[in-house]
């Protein structure tokens, strides 16, 4: 998970605005007359062609689905139909079971949809991601909403252990750690996803070691900065490297200068 700025295209904004204006309370997200393709394209582009949650590559309708960060079933129940069509509530995410066609080990939206679990982490809201960190083994974790204890390796907060059959780990508050870890949340610490993030980190480390000889490594700040920024540079179509968030976390100092 990484922060990105919302940059809707003119076509996407108009598709959402015009459809809701015409339909009002009869607006239906599954209405075939609503052009979701232009909205999906805009979301994918602004995210650098990465899933908003797990950061694997997404491209088109075959690999991408539109996610409502605030669940649309709940919004409909509350009578907040218009918010279903608000661009700021929409994210582009992977199908959530690309590694297992039979649906096992679901993650991202596919995992969360089992219980429409509310989330505290929002990729386009930087403040919500302040407690998110990575380990070098590819694990992503966040501070617990109650006691702000950083969760590492396979540890869960006590509230999670006590309420493991509930959609969140505490007594009514959503929790960033369980957003990421819980199989009723995003479940993005599956082994394959962790391995993918770890490999991306190791690929960059290998580049740094190859171009910055060990004796000069700590002195070669400018060279390391160039290598890191080039590694994370979008391609000509705007595609960021998969799992870019783990690189940004470990090499943040080289990206801010």
C-alpha positions as a Python dict, from the first residue, in 0.01 Angstrom:
ca = {
    (1, 'X'): (0, 0, 0),
    (2, 'X'): (133, 342, -97),
    (3, 'X'): (-1, 697, -104),
    (4, 'X'): (-112, 848, -434),
    (5, 'X'): (-292, 1167, -530),
    (6, 'X'): (-635, 1159, -690),
    (7, 'X'): (-621, 1296, -1047),
    (8, 'X'): (-951, 1216, -1220),
    (9, 'X'): (-972, 1259, -1595),
    (10, 'X'): (-1236, 1489, -1739),
    (11, 'X'): (-1411, 1187, -1893),
    (12, 'X'): (-1426, 999, -1562),
    (13, 'X'): (-1564, 1294, -1367),
    (14, 'X'): (-1828, 1357, -1632),
    (15, 'X'): (-1932, 991, -1653),
    (16, 'X'): (-1998, 981, -1279),
    (17, 'X'): (-2158, 1323, -1253),
    (18, 'X'): (-2384, 1292, -1556),
    (19, 'X'): (-2507, 943, -1473),
    (20, 'X'): (-2606, 1037, -1117),
    (21, 'X'): (-2762, 1363, -1235),
    (22, 'X'): (-2985, 1172, -1475),
    (23, 'X'): (-3079, 885, -1242),
    (24, 'X'): (-3070, 1037, -893),
    (25, 'X'): (-3197, 785, -634),
    (26, 'X'): (-3254, 528, -909),
    (27, 'X'): (-2882, 524, -988),
    (28, 'X'): (-2745, 169, -991),
    (29, 'X'): (-2373, 89, -1002),
    (30, 'X'): (-2449, -225, -1205),
    (31, 'X'): (-2652, -37, -1465),
    (32, 'X'): (-2511, -134, -1807),
    (33, 'X'): (-2573, 216, -1942),
    (34, 'X'): (-2317, 359, -1700),
    (35, 'X'): (-1971, 385, -1859),
    (36, 'X'): (-1744, 242, -1591),
    (37, 'X'): (-1459, 183, -1839),
    (38, 'X'): (-1352, 549, -1845),
    (39, 'X'): (-1363, 559, -1463),
    (40, 'X'): (-1154, 241, -1438),
    (41, 'X'): (-897, 378, -1683),
    (42, 'X'): (-864, 701, -1485),
    (43, 'X'): (-820, 515, -1155),
    (44, 'X'): (-560, 276, -1298),
    (45, 'X'): (-359, 561, -1451),
    (46, 'X'): (-348, 775, -1136),
    (47, 'X'): (-230, 473, -933),
    (48, 'X'): (57, 400, -1171),
    (49, 'X'): (-112, 76, -1285),
    (50, 'X'): (-79, -76, -936),
    (51, 'X'): (-348, -225, -715),
    (52, 'X'): (-435, 34, -449),
    (53, 'X'): (-394, -229, -176),
    (54, 'X'): (-137, -501, -256),
    (55, 'X'): (48, -302, -531),
    (56, 'X'): (68, -580, -787),
    (57, 'X'): (33, -488, -1155),
    (58, 'X'): (-314, -409, -1287),
    (59, 'X'): (-394, -297, -1640),
    (60, 'X'): (-744, -347, -1773),
    (61, 'X'): (-1082, -503, -1702),
    (62, 'X'): (-930, -853, -1701),
    (63, 'X'): (-699, -772, -1406),
    (64, 'X'): (-881, -481, -1242),
    (65, 'X'): (-1201, -412, -1054),
    (66, 'X'): (-1335, -84, -917),
    (67, 'X'): (-1340, -82, -539),
    (68, 'X'): (-1564, 135, -322),
    (69, 'X'): (-1351, 226, -20),
    (70, 'X'): (-1668, 304, 174),
    (71, 'X'): (-1882, 1, 97),
    (72, 'X'): (-2159, 68, -155),
    (73, 'X'): (-2404, -178, 5),
    (74, 'X'): (-2376, 15, 330),
    (75, 'X'): (-2403, 350, 150),
    (76, 'X'): (-2718, 231, -23),
    (77, 'X'): (-2861, 109, 306),
    (78, 'X'): (-2798, 453, 458),
    (79, 'X'): (-2953, 628, 158),
    (80, 'X'): (-2622, 786, 51),
    (81, 'X'): (-2660, 689, -315),
    (82, 'X'): (-2464, 987, -444),
    (83, 'X'): (-2150, 884, -255),
    (84, 'X'): (-2145, 556, -449),
    (85, 'X'): (-2066, 770, -753),
    (86, 'X'): (-1812, 1002, -590),
    (87, 'X'): (-1471, 962, -749),
    (88, 'X'): (-1282, 1009, -420),
    (89, 'X'): (-1450, 694, -284),
    (90, 'X'): (-1326, 480, -575),
    (91, 'X'): (-1004, 281, -611),
    (92, 'X'): (-868, 43, -872),
    (93, 'X'): (-774, -295, -724),
    (94, 'X'): (-670, -640, -846),
    (95, 'X'): (-916, -928, -868),
    (96, 'X'): (-787, -1055, -534),
    (97, 'X'): (-724, -1415, -629),
    (98, 'X'): (-483, -1401, -921),
    (99, 'X'): (-257, -1662, -765),
    (100, 'X'): (-537, -1913, -708),
    (101, 'X'): (-804, -1941, -974),
    (102, 'X'): (-1016, -2151, -739),
    (103, 'X'): (-1055, -1852, -506),
    (104, 'X'): (-834, -1970, -220),
    (105, 'X'): (-626, -1719, -25),
    (106, 'X'): (-836, -1423, -129),
    (107, 'X'): (-696, -1077, -67),
    (108, 'X'): (-767, -707, -126),
    (109, 'X'): (-1127, -636, -229),
    (110, 'X'): (-1207, -1007, -276),
    (111, 'X'): (-1122, -1077, 89),
    (112, 'X'): (-1287, -769, 228),
    (113, 'X'): (-1607, -827, 34),
    (114, 'X'): (-1688, -1135, 243),
    (115, 'X'): (-1799, -908, 525),
    (116, 'X'): (-1783, -557, 378),
    (117, 'X'): (-1537, -474, 653),
    (118, 'X'): (-1486, -97, 709),
    (119, 'X'): (-1126, 16, 665),
    (120, 'X'): (-918, 275, 846),
    (121, 'X'): (-638, 283, 586),
    (122, 'X'): (-707, 476, 264),
    (123, 'X'): (-433, 490, -1),
    (124, 'X'): (-531, 837, -123),
    (125, 'X'): (-540, 983, 232),
    (126, 'X'): (-179, 1017, 348),
    (127, 'X'): (-260, 1070, 717),
    (128, 'X'): (-422, 725, 744),
    (129, 'X'): (-100, 561, 618),
    (130, 'X'): (135, 723, 872),
    (131, 'X'): (151, 406, 1084),
    (132, 'X'): (213, 170, 792),
    (133, 'X'): (558, 9, 777),
    (134, 'X'): (739, -276, 602),
    (135, 'X'): (983, -546, 709),
    (136, 'X'): (1261, -668, 481),
    (137, 'X'): (1089, -1005, 451),
    (138, 'X'): (809, -830, 262),
    (139, 'X'): (559, -809, 547),
    (140, 'X'): (351, -493, 572),
    (141, 'X'): (207, -392, 909),
    (142, 'X'): (49, -99, 1091),
    (143, 'X'): (4, 28, 1443),
    (144, 'X'): (-292, -104, 1637),
    (145, 'X'): (-576, 146, 1662),
    (146, 'X'): (-608, 97, 2039),
    (147, 'X'): (-262, 76, 2189),
    (148, 'X'): (-41, 190, 1896),
    (149, 'X'): (181, -114, 1938),
    (150, 'X'): (364, -186, 1615),
    (151, 'X'): (281, -533, 1489),
    (152, 'X'): (577, -726, 1348),
    (153, 'X'): (634, -1071, 1201),
    (154, 'X'): (335, -1292, 1295),
    (155, 'X'): (224, -1110, 1610),
    (156, 'X'): (-127, -973, 1659),
    (157, 'X'): (-251, -742, 1928),
    (158, 'X'): (-436, -906, 2218),
    (159, 'X'): (-765, -760, 2101),
    (160, 'X'): (-728, -940, 1769),
    (161, 'X'): (-664, -1273, 1945),
    (162, 'X'): (-968, -1226, 2165),
    (163, 'X'): (-1195, -1136, 1876),
    (164, 'X'): (-1050, -1337, 1590),
    (165, 'X'): (-1397, -1432, 1462),
    (166, 'X'): (-1505, -1068, 1440),
    (167, 'X'): (-1457, -834, 1143),
    (168, 'X'): (-1225, -610, 1340),
    (169, 'X'): (-984, -653, 1625),
    (170, 'X'): (-1115, -416, 1889),
    (171, 'X'): (-1436, -299, 2052),
    (172, 'X'): (-1587, -109, 1763),
    (173, 'X'): (-1295, 81, 1614),
    (174, 'X'): (-1138, -23, 1289),
    (175, 'X'): (-771, -114, 1315),
    (176, 'X'): (-497, -50, 1060),
    (177, 'X'): (-310, -367, 1149),
    (178, 'X'): (-613, -586, 1093),
    (179, 'X'): (-697, -396, 774),
    (180, 'X'): (-376, -546, 635),
    (181, 'X'): (-347, -878, 815),
    (182, 'X'): (-697, -1009, 880),
    (183, 'X'): (-855, -1254, 635),
    (184, 'X'): (-1175, -1053, 681),
    (185, 'X'): (-979, -742, 590),
    (186, 'X'): (-736, -703, 300),
    (187, 'X'): (-528, -1012, 386),
    (188, 'X'): (-223, -882, 198),
    (189, 'X'): (43, -1066, 395),
    (190, 'X'): (-15, -1387, 206),
    (191, 'X'): (316, -1566, 149),
    (192, 'X'): (324, -1506, -229),
    (193, 'X'): (260, -1133, -190),
    (194, 'X'): (527, -1107, 80),
    (195, 'X'): (774, -1290, -144),
    (196, 'X'): (695, -1057, -433),
    (197, 'X'): (758, -748, -221),
    (198, 'X'): (1078, -899, -81),
    (199, 'X'): (1206, -977, -433),
    (200, 'X'): (1151, -618, -551),
    (201, 'X'): (1347, -491, -251),
    (202, 'X'): (1629, -740, -310),
    (203, 'X'): (1647, -649, -682),
    (204, 'X'): (1714, -287, -590),
    (205, 'X'): (1963, -384, -319),
    (206, 'X'): (2152, -595, -575),
    (207, 'X'): (2170, -297, -809),
    (208, 'X'): (2302, -75, -532),
    (209, 'X'): (2568, -329, -436),
    (210, 'X'): (2672, -375, -797),
    (211, 'X'): (2716, -5, -873),
    (212, 'X'): (2824, 117, -529),
    (213, 'X'): (3128, -86, -431),
    (214, 'X'): (3133, -189, -67),
    (215, 'X'): (3427, 34, 26),
    (216, 'X'): (3252, 344, -110),
    (217, 'X'): (2892, 246, -45),
    (218, 'X'): (2820, 487, 240),
    (219, 'X'): (2994, 773, 60),
    (220, 'X'): (2812, 727, -268),
    (221, 'X'): (2495, 914, -174),
    (222, 'X'): (2442, 1080, -514),
    (223, 'X'): (2484, 754, -705),
    (224, 'X'): (2250, 568, -471),
    (225, 'X'): (1993, 845, -515),
    (226, 'X'): (2007, 814, -894),
    (227, 'X'): (1974, 435, -881),
    (228, 'X'): (1674, 446, -647),
    (229, 'X'): (1491, 719, -838),
    (230, 'X'): (1553, 544, -1170),
    (231, 'X'): (1431, 215, -1022),
    (232, 'X'): (1101, 380, -926),
    (233, 'X'): (1061, 588, -1241),
    (234, 'X'): (735, 521, -1429),
    (235, 'X'): (773, 385, -1780),
    (236, 'X'): (659, 580, -2086),
    (237, 'X'): (299, 474, -2024),
    (238, 'X'): (307, 584, -1658),
    (239, 'X'): (343, 235, -1511),
    (240, 'X'): (525, 222, -1178),
    (241, 'X'): (721, -92, -1084),
    (242, 'X'): (510, -347, -900),
    (243, 'X'): (517, -324, -518),
    (244, 'X'): (672, 25, -534),
    (245, 'X'): (559, 103, -178),
    (246, 'X'): (823, -113, -12),
    (247, 'X'): (1099, 67, -205),
    (248, 'X'): (957, 407, -114),
    (249, 'X'): (950, 305, 252),
    (250, 'X'): (1311, 184, 278),
    (251, 'X'): (1465, 448, 51),
    (252, 'X'): (1250, 748, 134),
    (253, 'X'): (1549, 975, 204),
    (254, 'X'): (1669, 932, -154),
    (255, 'X'): (1331, 1031, -300),
    (256, 'X'): (1281, 1359, -114),
    (257, 'X'): (1584, 1545, -246),
}
